[in-house]
Amino acid sequence: MRRQERFRLFLDYFTQNFPEPETELHYSNPYELLVAVILSAQCTDKRVNIVTPPLFERFPVPEALAASDAEEVFSYIRSISYPNNKSKHLVGMARMLVEQFGSEVPASVDELQKLPGVGRKTANVIASVIFNQPAMAVDTHVFRVSHRLGLVPSTAKTPLSVEKILVKYIPKDLVHKAHHWLILHGRYICVARSPKCKECPLSSFCKFYERNVLMEVSV
């Protein structure tokens, strides 16, 4: 099966069955999502959603976070992975947001990456979720699912190479949705250690299923 056909089947399924996917992080404005995404690095959304309500109550706007320090922020996020670094990043991010961007979260991926704690993946999430830009954030779920389905070749060994292929084949108006489709599919069906292939609706065109499940049955 050609790659274009796999993409077509992938997009057809999700546009028909999950037309309006959303992030599982809880937020009410761009600033809150930016904080939540920074916290979510190598941490579950569930844990982040537990931590953020009191954090946002104490620091409801960038100015409040910018006026704080890493030690105080740490006390709110101590249960998050890498709390020391993330505390410093959050304060630095807020200060730059206030001083250089008028307390407004920038829409540009390049400008977002200037903020402490914001790499390309985080910047793409913000650009995609808040501004509906055709930005594809490649996390471990997106990377894994893209390879297993056969949307990207085995030679795509870096998140950036996977990102470039995905945005090449996915229509611009669907990229921000496809980001969620891939993440959620990887989180609940195409899990890392024991993928739920027998209940997966995408198995008919999945390379991993063809090579690992069907082959075992035929042997």
C-alpha positions as CSV (number, residue, x, y, z in Angstrom):
1,M,0.0,0.0,0.0
2,R,1.3,3.4,-1.0
3,R,1.9,6.0,1.7
4,Q,-0.7,8.4,0.3
5,E,-3.3,5.7,0.7
6,R,-2.4,5.0,4.3
7,F,-2.8,8.7,5.0
8,R,-6.1,8.8,3.2
9,L,-7.5,5.9,5.3
10,F,-6.1,7.4,8.5
11,L,-7.7,10.8,7.9
12,D,-11.0,9.3,6.6
13,Y,-11.4,7.3,9.8
14,F,-10.7,10.1,12.2
15,T,-12.6,12.8,10.4
16,Q,-15.7,10.6,10.4
17,N,-15.4,9.2,13.9
18,F,-13.6,12.0,15.9
19,P,-14.1,15.2,14.0
20,E,-13.3,17.5,16.9
21,P,-10.4,16.1,19.0
22,E,-9.2,18.2,22.0
23,T,-6.2,18.2,24.3
24,E,-6.7,16.4,27.6
25,L,-4.8,19.2,29.4
26,H,-7.1,21.5,31.4
27,Y,-6.8,25.2,30.7
28,S,-8.9,28.3,30.2
29,N,-6.5,30.6,28.2
30,P,-3.3,30.5,26.2
31,Y,-1.1,31.3,29.2
32,E,-2.5,28.4,31.2
33,L,-2.0,26.0,28.3
34,L,1.6,27.2,27.9
35,V,2.2,26.5,31.6
36,A,0.5,23.1,31.4
37,V,2.4,22.0,28.3
38,I,5.7,22.9,29.9
39,L,4.8,20.9,32.9
40,S,3.6,17.9,30.7
41,A,7.1,17.2,29.4
42,Q,7.9,13.6,30.4
43,C,4.8,13.7,32.7
44,T,1.2,12.5,32.3
45,D,-1.6,14.9,31.5
46,K,-3.5,13.4,34.4
47,R,-0.8,14.4,36.9
48,V,-0.5,17.9,35.3
49,N,-4.3,18.4,35.7
50,I,-4.0,17.6,39.4
51,V,-1.2,20.1,39.9
52,T,-2.4,23.1,37.8
53,P,-5.6,24.2,39.6
54,P,-3.9,25.5,42.8
55,L,-1.0,26.7,40.6
56,F,-3.3,28.8,38.4
57,E,-5.2,30.1,41.5
58,R,-1.9,31.4,42.9
59,F,-0.6,32.6,39.6
60,P,-3.6,33.5,37.5
61,V,-1.7,35.8,35.1
62,P,1.8,35.9,33.7
63,E,2.6,39.0,35.9
64,A,1.9,37.0,39.1
65,L,4.2,34.2,38.0
66,A,6.9,36.6,36.9
67,A,6.9,38.3,40.3
68,S,7.5,34.9,42.0
69,D,10.6,32.8,42.2
70,A,11.5,29.2,41.5
71,E,11.4,28.1,45.1
72,E,7.7,29.1,45.5
73,V,6.7,27.6,42.2
74,F,8.5,24.4,43.2
75,S,6.2,24.0,46.2
76,Y,3.2,23.8,43.8
77,I,4.7,21.4,41.3
78,R,6.9,19.1,43.4
79,S,5.0,16.0,42.3
80,I,5.7,16.8,38.6
81,S,8.7,15.2,36.9
82,Y,11.8,17.5,37.0
83,P,10.2,20.1,39.2
84,N,13.5,22.0,39.8
85,N,14.1,22.7,36.2
86,K,10.5,23.3,35.4
87,S,10.1,25.8,38.3
88,K,13.0,27.9,36.8
89,H,11.6,27.6,33.3
90,L,8.1,28.7,34.4
91,V,9.4,31.8,36.1
92,G,11.7,32.7,33.3
93,M,9.0,32.1,30.7
94,A,6.6,34.4,32.6
95,R,9.1,37.2,32.9
96,M,10.0,37.1,29.2
97,L,6.3,36.9,28.4
98,V,5.7,40.1,30.4
99,E,8.8,42.0,29.4
100,Q,9.1,41.1,25.7
101,F,5.6,40.0,24.6
102,G,3.2,42.3,26.5
103,S,2.0,39.3,28.6
104,E,0.5,37.8,25.5
105,V,1.5,34.3,24.3
106,P,3.0,34.7,20.8
107,A,1.5,32.8,17.9
108,S,4.8,32.2,16.1
109,V,6.6,28.9,16.6
110,D,10.0,30.7,16.3
111,E,9.0,33.3,19.0
112,L,7.5,30.7,21.3
113,Q,10.8,28.8,21.2
114,K,12.6,31.9,22.6
115,L,10.7,31.3,25.9
116,P,12.5,29.3,28.6
117,G,11.3,25.7,28.8
118,V,9.7,25.9,25.3
119,G,11.2,23.6,22.7
120,R,9.9,22.9,19.2
121,K,7.4,20.3,20.5
122,T,5.9,22.6,23.0
123,A,5.8,25.5,20.6
124,N,4.0,23.4,18.0
125,V,1.4,22.3,20.6
126,I,0.6,26.0,21.4
127,A,0.6,27.0,17.8
128,S,-1.7,24.1,16.9
129,V,-4.1,24.1,19.9
130,I,-4.5,27.8,20.5
131,F,-3.9,29.3,17.0
132,N,-5.0,26.3,14.8
133,Q,-1.9,26.5,12.8
134,P,-0.6,23.6,10.7
135,A,2.0,22.7,13.3
136,M,2.7,19.1,14.2
137,A,4.1,18.4,17.7
138,V,5.9,15.0,17.6
139,D,5.9,13.4,21.1
140,T,6.6,9.8,21.8
141,H,3.0,8.8,21.0
142,V,3.0,10.6,17.6
143,F,6.5,9.2,16.8
144,R,5.4,5.6,17.6
145,V,2.0,5.6,16.0
146,S,3.3,7.2,12.8
147,H,5.9,4.5,12.4
148,R,3.7,1.6,13.3
149,L,0.9,2.7,10.9
150,G,3.5,3.1,8.1
151,L,2.7,6.8,7.7
152,V,6.5,7.5,7.9
153,P,9.4,5.3,6.8
154,S,11.8,3.6,9.2
155,T,14.4,6.0,8.0
156,A,12.6,8.9,9.8
157,K,14.6,8.6,13.0
158,T,14.1,12.0,14.6
159,P,11.0,13.9,15.7
160,L,11.8,16.6,13.1
161,S,12.0,14.2,10.2
162,V,8.6,12.7,11.3
163,E,7.1,16.1,11.6
164,K,8.2,17.1,8.1
165,I,6.6,14.0,6.5
166,L,3.4,14.3,8.4
167,V,2.8,17.9,7.5
168,K,3.7,17.1,3.9
169,Y,0.9,14.5,3.5
170,I,-1.8,15.9,5.9
171,P,-3.9,18.8,4.5
172,K,-3.1,22.0,6.3
173,D,-6.6,22.4,7.8
174,L,-6.3,19.0,9.4
175,V,-2.8,19.1,10.9
176,H,-3.9,20.6,14.2
177,K,-6.5,17.8,14.5
178,A,-4.2,15.0,13.4
179,H,-1.8,15.9,16.2
180,H,-4.5,15.0,18.7
181,W,-5.6,11.9,16.8
182,L,-2.1,10.4,16.8
183,I,-1.5,11.3,20.5
184,L,-4.9,9.9,21.7
185,H,-4.5,6.8,19.5
186,G,-1.1,6.2,21.0
187,R,-2.3,6.8,24.5
188,Y,-5.2,4.5,24.5
189,I,-4.9,1.9,21.7
190,C,-1.5,1.8,20.1
191,V,0.3,1.8,23.5
192,A,4.0,1.2,23.7
193,R,4.4,-2.2,25.2
194,S,1.2,-4.1,24.5
195,P,-0.7,-2.4,21.6
196,K,-4.3,-3.3,21.5
197,C,-4.2,-4.4,17.9
198,K,-7.3,-6.7,18.1
199,E,-9.5,-3.7,19.0
200,C,-7.8,-1.2,16.8
201,P,-9.9,0.3,14.0
202,L,-6.8,1.0,11.9
203,S,-5.4,-2.5,11.7
204,S,-6.6,-3.0,8.1
205,F,-3.9,-0.6,6.9
206,C,-1.4,-0.8,9.8
207,K,2.2,-2.1,9.0
208,F,2.8,-3.1,12.5
209,Y,-0.4,-5.3,12.6
210,E,0.5,-6.8,9.2
211,R,4.1,-7.7,10.3
212,N,3.6,-8.7,13.9
213,V,0.0,-9.9,14.3
214,L,-0.9,-11.4,11.0
215,M,2.5,-13.0,10.6
216,E,2.2,-14.7,14.0
217,V,-1.3,-16.1,13.0
218,S,-0.1,-17.4,9.7
219,V,3.0,-19.2,11.2
